[in-house]
Amino acid sequence: MVAVAVLLAVVAALLFALSAAFQHRAAHGASRLVIAGTKSAGRRTFGRLLGSPTWLIGAGLAGVGFGFHAAALQLGSIALVQPLLTLTLPISVIVGGARERRTIERSDWAALATMCLGVVAFIAVTAAPAGAARPRGVLFLGVVAAAGLTALLTVVGRGMGPAGRATTWGCAAAVAFGITATLTKAMTADLASGAPLTALTDWPLWGLLLAAVAGIGLEQAAFAAGPITAVMVPVTLLNPVAACVIASFGWHQSLLGGADVVLAAISVAIALSVAGVVLLSRSALLQPAPRRVS
């Protein structure tokens, strides 16, 4: 079962990366055709996206990817599945770099690898396989707290420039997707236990739908604001961390190793993540794509 869950998660990561490339191209192009700052800018951009074949292909790939992701979560724990989705980052960078005809330097690969290792180091000790389920009220509190953080990041991003807005809204989307992953696990657990009526009527389904819509909307807004790498770094790396933290409200979790080991691993994770961000901040991948002459 573990091997199948890993394979499903890898396929989901590939589909999410391809989806991001298509949707970023469509969203970034649509935003250039709309006057920024007007009250109808967001609505008009969204309308253009719905009429864009490129965006619809990306949406379709994301939908299929979600199916693989849900199946992986059913067979494996969040701690196993979510870190594998970090593969979305290097794949999306490769696809985005090729589309924009940019060279991905060795320093870029070093930065991406460093950040991914930081996420893996954090999850390796803080997210052991899930134990018994907690009362759903505890999970609800975790989801509400994460939703509040999503709203805060959304408001903060409004006052930033294009690159900062893309990154901050990418962080907000990552937290929303973390909620989505956790509630998907809860819903599939209900279905697997032979309680389909509970899965269709209980609050996790509606929370899942709201979080998914919010995450997709924030991700598209971030795509429209800045380069794909500025969005995919927070979306990919913060997502598994957020999902594991939220999941700790829904299932009993145990730390792997003693307190000293956990503290050391978290310190290493933070150091790696910061180093990766500093390296990537100097990269041309975070600069706006050059305009093409048609």
C-alpha positions, 0 to 999 in steps of 0.5 A: 500500500505504501508503494502505491501511495508513493506512486500516486503522490508522484503522479499527482505532483507531476500533474499539479506542476503541469497544471501550474505552468498552464494556469500561470501562463493564462493568468499572467496573460489575462492580467495584462489585458485588464486595467489594474486597480479598478473595481472590476479587474478581478472579475474581468480577469476571472472571466477571461480565465474561464474563456481561456483554453490554456487555463481550462487545460490547467484546471483539468490537469489539477482536477485529475491531480486532485484525484490521484492526491486523494487516492494517495491520502487514502492509502498513506498518511499525510506525513508520507504523501504531502512531502512528496508533493514538493516534487511539484516545485522542481518540475514546475521550474523546469517547465516554466523555465523552458516556456520562458526560455530561461536557463536554470543555473546550478545555484537555482537547483542548489536553492530548490534542493536546499529548501526541499531538504528543509521541508523534509527535515521538518516533517521527518521528526514532527509528523509520524504516521497518524494515530487515533483520530481526535474529536472532530471539534479539535480538528475544526479549531485547527481548520478555523485557525488556519483559515484565519491565517489564510485571510491575514496573508491575503490582506497583507499581500494587498499592500505589497508590490507584484513580487511580494504579492505573488509570494504572500498570496502563494503562502495563503494558497498553501495554507488553504491547500493544507486545509484541503489535504487534511479535510480530504483525509478526513472525508476519505476516512469516513468513506472508507469506514462505510459511512458515506452519508456522514462523509456527504453531510458532515462539515469536512466536505463543505470545509474542503470545498471552501478551502479548495475554492479559496486556494485556487482563487489565491493561486490564480491571483498570485500567478497573475501578479508575478513569476511562476517560481515566486508562487510555486516556492511557497505553495509547494514548500509551505503546503506540506508543513501546513497540512501536517500542523493542521492534521495534528489537530485531527489525529494523534501525532507522535514525534520521532526521536527525543526532544534534543533530536527534534529541536536539532532537526527543526533548527536544521530545517529552518536554516536550510529553508532560509538559506534556500530562500536567500539563494533563490532571491538572487535568481533570475527565475523570480524576475518578471518574464521577458515580453515576447515580440510576436 
